């Protein structure tokens, strides 16, 4: 084909950019073909430029796309006309354009699609599709990168189009941005490909959905994504292909939202139903007389309902985790209230009318010694990082679990990390971290907003400062300005114990307390953990041994040594379903003589209450001084529960030394419980690439700690390598990791 391109006569009509053309036929398209080059004397004002191109096998032509890449000092271009001439047959096709292509003014389009015009045949329409792009309502979900999209239909595609914002601050958290894409009518839309170029700070992006409106059919096509386009999130992809959604999106989104709310409807939970319109409560409890059933619970109301299908409701969870209650017996009839609190007409459709919207509030979420998780969005949490910091874009796992410690009746609580016992969330020196102790810096006033479904955490010693989030998900102390950055959505992982009981109440509820394995004394509102040992032991004698297993979880630890310990201190860490004990030093008074000598057997005692049911144990050796390397070979560790007399044997028979065996200073073994499969011991391979900058290398001892759902591997020095010299500038180092429990 000969391609003849005419540029407009305007003095500014010329372009310095690279121009491309794509030809579409019934059997395919040519793909983008460069016309000339950006450095040549082409596409000057009033010029007519000829090019020869080869485009075989595309069938009968029905449209072209011509555009430029916006490069050079004057990229804007006014194209007057394009002609295609078949060199073999002489057939000529004329494509009048008469439009600017400029990404800084007008409609911001840098390409134009033009349908073919043949005598006696209908000409396809050029339409303007309206694409509404919604960014996810997650922290750090926005992007500053350049976003590109291609729409595909029955008749071809739009080609790659940059979605150029017409306003500042596009693609921000929870925001919808609308763009117009001009193209020859595509027929029924099938799919889109959308992505970004990864440029700029904060380039990762969470895309919720895209709605594309076809102005010819007045039909809206839904492309639901709800995924990250981020190299550091999800599967690491920054480009997604999304099919047009044929199913009813409401059902799909409700199922997704239900996963975030269903914990409130678990057994033994008591919740409140709060009308968004009236703010009045409608209680749900396990027992009641005149009630209405909701999935096994009971809805208190003034009617005489006695259960059955008339009193069963389907729960519709909305995007903000509010709910609608639809009758199972009579579909499309919803629990509805007027603003005076009286029942209203229940007939209608699923909508956002506040008379039908309810918030669900779970009672007892902040009981003493319970475990809680704070969601910051539907899928994100307040979590602890490996450096004991706190961030607001954490995963839903144990790094986001915190144990509650009740300080007083007026809502003051402390929150202890489950994965790092002894460390508490605190506000100090303008930061929020998880390095606090049992002091006032770790005390927070829990303010509850049940009618809105969230809580806030206010510092006790710095009143007016709350645990808050920045747009990029960082956590810092902030004032409450009415925004959602201080809103936390609690989820109970493990309910705490009921309010403190007096001695007389203990006698009254003795059997119930033993069954629940919980008991508290009301001595100045202190829990059993703070009660003097003599009083605790009298309570133990009173309640009987059966109720005390979790409170007095003391173990005798017997360690058999194969080769003597030199220049080192030994510690033990036990991991269980409630967390880990932290390093427990295995030491003895110096007057008793040295321990861990060849052939010796040494005994210690430790309390594993914080860990719960144990699943692994780690031994660690830390050097005393820099004069020589630590070394120790352990044969066996035997642990006996002094309460139940259960015995656990761990046959290590390994060196803990940088100059023996594989050089590791830590060893882990799983604990086997009868009838249960123990965790696997896995050897990980760590690949470390040192930067190429001058001075990037190091001769220091480098270590790593891996964190997972089953705890962490502890501090492991990277010793063994395929390379003789380690951590050299520009070098990729393959390190065979030590054996340790899958974490």
N, C-alpha and C positions, 0 to 999 in steps of 0.2 A: 504494500500500500504506500501511496504518496500522501503524506500529511502536510497540508498547507494551513499555516496558522497566521491569522491577521491580528496585529496589535492595534489598539485604538489610536486615534490621532492626538489625543490629549498629550500635553507636554510631559505629564507625569505618568503616562500609561505604561512606560517601559519597566522591565524588571531585571534585577541582577540575580534572581534566584534560579535554581535548577527546575525546569519545567518537565513534567511527566504526563503521559497519557495512558489510559487503560481502556481497551476496547472490549465490549461485552457482546457475545453472540449467543445463539440458542444452545450451543454445545459447550460453552465455557467462556473464559476471558483470557486476554493476552498477558495479564499482570502488568505492573507499572513499567513503562518503557521511557527511558530518558530521551528528550528531544534536545539535541545539541548538548552544550555544557555551559555551566554557570560562568565560565570565563570567556566564552565566545561572544561575537557581536550579533547576538540573536535578540529577538523580542524588543526591538527598539520602537519608539513611538512611530506609528504609521507604517511599520515594516510588515512585509509578507515573507514568511520563512517557510522553506520546503524541506521535508525530511522523508527518508525512505525507511520503512519499518517492515518487519516480518512477523505476521500473526496468523499462523496456520491452525486449522482444526477448530475454530471457535464457532463455526456455523454462521447463520444469517445475523448480521449485526442489528442490535436494537438500542444500544446507547453507548456513549463514551463518558469518561471522566477525565478532565484535564485540570491540572493544578500545579502548585509549586511548593518548595520546601522552606520558604520564608528566610532564605539565606541571602547574604550579600548586604550592601549598603542601602539599596532601594528595592526591597522585595515586592512591594505592592504592585499589582499588574491588572491592566484592563484588557481583557481578551474580547476582540470583536467577533471573530468567527473561526471555525475549524472546518476544513474540507478533507474528506477521505476519498482518494481515487484509486480504484483497482487497476494496477499497472497492466495486468493481463487483459482485462475485459473492457476497461475504460469506464466502468460504472463509477459515478460520483455521488457521494453522500454529503449533504450540507448540514452543519450543526451550528446554528446561530447562537452566540453566547451573550455578548453585550452586557457584561457584568464585571465588577471589580472583584479581585481576590486579594484580601488584605486582612491580616489577623489583628489589626489595631483599630479598625473603624468599620462602619457598616454592620453587616451581619456576622463579621469576623470569619467568614468562610475563606479558606485558601484553596479550594477546589470547586469545580462546578460539574454537575452531571447534566448531560443534554441528550434527549431521546432522538432517535432517528426519525426523519420525516420522508415517507415514501408516498408517491402519488396514488390515491385510491385506498390507502391504508390508514386506520386510526393511529393517532400519535399518542404515545404514552404520556401521562401527566407527570409534571414535576411537582412534588409535594414537599411540605416542610413538616417533618416529624418533630414532635415535642417530647423530649426525654427528660424525665424528672429523676434525678439521682439522689438517693437518700443514704447518708453516711450513718453507720451504726451509732447507737446511743451508748457507747462504751467509752471509758476513759482512754485517752491517747489514740482515739479512733480516727481523727482527722489526718489530712495529708497536705503538704505543700508541693508535692510532686506534680508533674504534668500528666494529666489523665487522658487516655485515648480509648476510643470505642469504635467497633464495627458492628453494624446491624445486618443480619442475614434474613432473607425472605424467599418466597417462591421464585422471584425473578432477581436473582443476584444479591449484591450487597452494596453497602455505602462506601466501602473502602475504609481505611483507618482515618478516623476523624479525631482531632484533638478537641476536648471539651474545654473551650476557652471561657473562663469566668467573665461575666460582664460586670461583676462587682468584686470587691475585696472580700477576703475571708470566706471563700467557697470551700466545700468539702470539709466542713467542720463537724464536730461531734453532734449527732442527732439532727443535723440540718439537711433540708432538701433543696437542691439546686436544679434549676430548669435550663435546658439548652435546646436550641433549634438546629436540626440537621436537614439540610436540603438535599433531596435525591429524587431520581426517577422512581416512581411508585414500585415498591418491592413485592407487592402482593401480600399474602399472609405472612406475618413475621414468625420466624422459627427460633432464632437464637441470637445471642450477641457474644462478642469477645471484648472484654474490657480489662484494662491494666494501666500501669503507670511506669514512668522511666526511672523511679528510684532516686530522683535528684532532690536536693534541698534537705534541710533539717526536718526530722520527724516525718520521713517519707512513707512509712508504713501506713496502711489504710484499712479500715474495717467498713466494708460495703454491705449495707442492709438489703437494698433492692433498687431496681430501676423500673420505672413505668414509662412505656413508649406509646404515645397516642397517634393513631393513624387518622388524619383529618378527613380522608375520603370516606372511610367506613364508620367514622366516629367510634372507633373501638380502641380500648386500652389493653395493651399486652403487658403482663406482669412477669418480670424476670427477678426471681427471689434468690438472693445470695446468702446473706448473713454469715459471711466468712471474712477472714483477714486476707489482704493482699500485702504481705509483709514477709521479708526474708527471715525475720526473727520470730514469727508467729505461725501457728497452724502448720501447714506443710511447706512453708517457705516460698510459695509461689506469689508472684506479683502480677500475674495475668490469669484471668478466669474465663472459661467458656460457660455460659449460662443458657439453658433451654427455656423457652417460653413456658410459663406455668399454666398447665391446663386444669389442674385440680383447684378446688376451692381453697384459697389461701388461708381463710379463717380457721379451718380445721387444722391445717398444718401448724400455724402459729400457736394455736391453743395447746396442741400437744407439746410443743417446745416450751411454752410458758408454764405448763403444768409441772414440768420437771423441777422448776424452781420453787414451786409452792406446795407440792404434795406432802412434804415433810410435816406441815402443820396438821395434816389430817391423819397422822399415824395414831396407833392405839395409845391410850392414856393421856394424850394431849387434850387440853381444854382450851378452846379458842373463843374469841368474841367476834361476832359479825357486826360491823359498824356501817351504817348507812352513810354514804358520801353526801347525800342531800341533807339529812337531818342531824347527823352526828350521834344518833342514838344507838344504843347497843342492842343486839339480839344474840343471846348467849347460846353456845353449843357446849354440851357437857355429856359425859358418859351415861348419866342417869337423869330422869325427870318424869313427871306425870303427864301433863297435857303437852304433848310434844309433836314435832314434825321431824321425820327421819331424813338425814342427808348423808348418804353413803355410810350408814352404820352409826352416825352420830345423831343427836337430837337437837332440834331447833325450837327453843322456847318461844311460845306465842300465846295469845289469849284464846285461841280456838281450842277445840276439844279433840284435835287429831290424835289418833292412837297408832300411828305407823302405817305401813303398807304402801302400796303404789301411789296413793293420793298424797303421801307425805315424802316421796322420794324426789330428789332434785339432781339434775346434771349441772356440774360446776363448769362454767365457761371462764377461763383465765385470760385476762386482757394483757396487753403489752406492758402496762404499768403494774401488773400483778394484783389488780383489783379483780373482782369476780362478779358474774351474773349467775343467778340461780334459776334454771329452767325446769319446769315441771316435767318429770318423766312420763306421767300419765297423760298430760296434755301438752304436747310439744308446742313451742313458740308462745308459751305462757310463762311469764317471769315474775319472781317476787318483786313487788313494786310498792313504794311508799310515797305519800304526799309529803309536802314540807311540814305539815303538822303532825307527822308520825303515823297517820292512819293509812291502812292499806288502800291501794289504788288499782285501776284497771290493769290486769296482768297480761292482756293480749298485746301482741306486737312482734317485732323482729329484734334480732341481736343488734343493739346499737349502744352508744355511749351516753344515753340519758342518765343523768346522775340519780334519778329516782330509782334506778335499777342497779346501780353500782354499789358494791360493798367492799370494805377493807376487812381482811382477816388478820386478827391479832391473836397470837398464841400466848397464853398466860404462863408465868413461871419460867420465862426464858433466862432470867438472870439469877437463878437460885445458886446458893453457895456450892462450889465444887462441881458445878456443871461444866460442860465443854461447849463452846459456841464458835460460830464462824460469822464474820461480818462481810456480807456481799456489798460491793460498791456499785455493781450493775448486775444485769441478769447473769452474766458468766464470769465476772471478775470479783476478786475478794481483797480484803486487807490481809496481806501475807508478810511473812518474815523472809528476808533474803539471807544468803550465806554470811554476809557481813553483819548480821543482827540489826539490819535496818528494816524499815517498814515501807512497803509500797502498795499502791492501790489497784494494781492490774494483775494480781496474783491468780493462780489457778485454784480450782476447787479441789484441794487436797489437804494433807496434814500440815503443810506449812501455814495454812490459814486457820488452824485450830488453836483456840486459847481457852485455858482453864480459868473459871471465874472464882474470885476470892471476895467474899462479902466483907466489907469494912464496917458498914453501919446500915441502919434501916432506911435512911433517907436516900437510897439509890447510889451510894458510893461503892465502887467496885475496883478491883485490880484484875488484870488479865495476863496470865502467865502462859508463855509459849509451851505448847505440848511437845514440840520436837526439840526444844532446848530448855528443859526445866530449870527453874531458878531465875529465868530472864523474863522481865515484865515490860509491857508497853508503857512508855513514859513520854512526858513532854519536858524537855530540858534544853536550855541554851538555843532556843529558836528551832529545835528539831523534834521530830517524833521518831523514836527508834524502839528497839526491843532489847535494850541493855539495862533496864531498870532493875532495882532491887525492891525489897519490901519497905519502901519509904513513900513519903507524900508525893514525890515526883511521879509515882506510878498510880496515884489515886485519881479516879475519874467519876464524875457525876453522870449517871445514865439518865438522860432525859428522853422520855417515851412520848411518841406521837401516834397512838394507836389509830386515830382517825385518818392518818396519812400513811401508815404502814412502815414508818422508819423510826430510828432513834438517833440521838447525837451523843458524843462523848466530850464532856467539858472538863478541862483540867481543874483539879481542886485547888492547887496552889497558885494557878494563874487564871483566875476566874475571867470569863469572857473569851478565852482561847479554846478552840475546839480542834479535835482531830479532823483535818480537812484535806481535800485533794486539789491539785492544780489540774489544768486541762490535759497535761501529758501524763497524768496518773501518779505524780509524785505526792507523797504525804508530808504535810507540814502543819504546824499550828496556825490556825486562821480564825478570824472573827466570823460570826454568823450574820451574813448579809441577806439571808432569805433565799439564797441559791441552794442548789442540790449538792454542792461540793462538800457539805458537812453531813449529808444524809447517809446513814448506814442501815443496811437491811439485815437484821440478825437472823441466823438459822441455827437452831439447836441441834448439836451433834449428839449430846448426851445430857439428859435432864439432871439438874442438881438435886440436892436433898431438900425436903420441905423445911418450913421455918423451924427455928430452934425449939426443942421440947424440954420441959422441966422434968425433974426426977419423977414427980407424980404422974406426968404424962407418959414417961418411959414405962412405969409399972402398968399403966392402963393399956398401952399399946405394945407390950413386950413381944408377943408373938408376931405381930405385924412388922415390928422393927427387925426381928431376926430374919423374917422372910425377905424383907427389902434390903437387908444388909446395910442399913443406915441408922445412925443414932447420933444425936447431938445433945450437948448440955447447954443450958442457957446461963452461962456465967459471963456476964458483961458482953453478951452477944458474941462470944468467942466460939468457934467451932471446936470439934474434938481435937483437931490438930494443935490447937493452942491450949488445951486443958492440961493442967499439971498431971504428971505421970501417975501419982498416987491415986488421984480421982479417976483417971482413965482406967486403972487396973481394977478399982472397986466396981466401976460400971461394967467392965468385962466380966468380972465374977458374977455380977447380978444378972447380966443378959445371957450368960452362957457362952461356951466356946464357939458355937456354930456361927454366931453373928459377927465374928471378929477377924475373919481371915484377911479381908482387904485392909483392915486398919493396922494390924501388927504383922506385916509381911516381912519377917526377919529370916535371913538365910545364913547358914554356916557355909563358908567357902573354904575348901581345902585344895591347896595348890601343891602339886608334885613337880620338883625341879629335876631336869636331866643334867644341865650344865649351869654352873654358878652365874649369878647376876653380877655384872661388873659395870661400874660407872653409870648406873641407871636407876630410875624409879618406876615402879610397876603400878598401873591402874587398870581397873575393869569397868566396862560400860555394858549394862544390860538393857535390851530393847524389848518392849512389850506393846500390846495393842493400845495402851494409853500414852505411850511416849517412851522416853529413855531416862535412865537414872543420872546421866551425866557421869563424868569420870569419878570413880570411887578409888581413892588411894589405898593400895594394899601395903600398909606399913606397920611397924611395931616399934615400941620404945627401944632406944639404943642400948639400954642396960640389959636387955634380953639377948643381946648378941645379934650377929648378922642373920638375915633371912634369905631365902631363895639360893641356898647352897646346893652343890651337886648331891643328889640323892635325898635331899631334905623334903619334909612334908610340913607346910605351914598352914595355919588355920586363921581365918578372919570371920567377922560377922558384918552384914550389911542389910539395909532395909530397901526393898525393891517396890515399895508401895506405889510410887509414881509411875512405874512402868506397866503395871497390870499383868496380864498373862504374857509370860516371856516367850520370845521366838528366836532371839539370837544373843550371843555374848561376844564382846571384843576385848582382847588383852592388848595393852599398849605399853611401850617402854619409852621413857623420855630421858635423855642424857642429863647427868648431874652437872657436868662442866665440859669445856671444850678441849680438855687435855687428851682425851682418848675416846674412841667410839664405844657406845654402850653395847652390851651383848648379854643374851640370856636365852637358854633353851628350856622351854617348858614341856613337861611330859603330859600332865593331865590336870584338869580342874573338875572338882566334884562340888556340887552345890546341894545343900539339904535344907528344905523348908522346915524350920523348927516347929511350925504349927501342924502341918499335915504330914510331916516326915517324908514327903516326896523327895526323890533324889534324881539329880541330873548329872550325867557324866559327859565331859567334853574331852576327847582324846586329841590334843593338839600335836604333841611330839614334833615341834618345829622351833627353829631359831627365830628370835627377834633381835636382829643385828644387821647393820649396814654392810658387814663384811662376811656374812655367812648366808647360806641358802640363797634366796632371791633378794636379799637386802632390805626386807620390810621390817619396820619397827612396830607393826600391828598385825594381829591375827584374829580372824572371826570364824565362828562355827555356829551352825543353826542348832536350835533345841528341838528335839523330837518329842512329840506328845503322842500317846497311844491312840491309834486310829486316825491320825492326822498326818498329812504329807508335809515334811519340813521344807523350809525355803531352800533354794538351790545355791550352791557356791559357784560364783561366776568369775572368770578372769576377763577383765575389760582391757581393750587396747586403746591407749590414749595417743592421739596424734597432735603434736605441738609444733606450730610453725613460728619461728622467730622472725621478727621484722628485718628488713634489709637496711634500715637506717644505720648510720655510723653510731657505734656504741650500743647497738641493740642487743648484743650478746651478753650473757651473764655466766659467771663461774660460781654463783651462789647455789645452795641447795633449794631446788624448786619443789613445792608440794601442791597437792590437789585434794579437794574434798568433794565427793559427789553426793548430792542429795536426791532422794526419791521418795516414793510413797511409803516405803518401809524403812524410813530413817536415812542414815548417811553412812559413808564408809570410813569416816574419821580422817584425820590428817595423814596422807600418804605421800612420802617423798618419791619423786620420779627418778629412779636409779637405773634400772636396766633399760638399755636402748640398742637399736640396730646400728647406731652411729657411735664411733669411738669418742668423738668430741661432741658434747651435748650443748644445745642452746647457742649454736653459732649463728651469726647474722645470716638470714635468708634460708636457713636450713629447716627442713621438715624432719621432725624426730618421731620415730615410731617407738612407742614405749609399751612393753608388755606389762600390764598391770598385775598387782598381787591378787591372790585369791581372796575374795570377800563376799559376804552375803549380798544377794541381789537387793538393792536398796530402792 
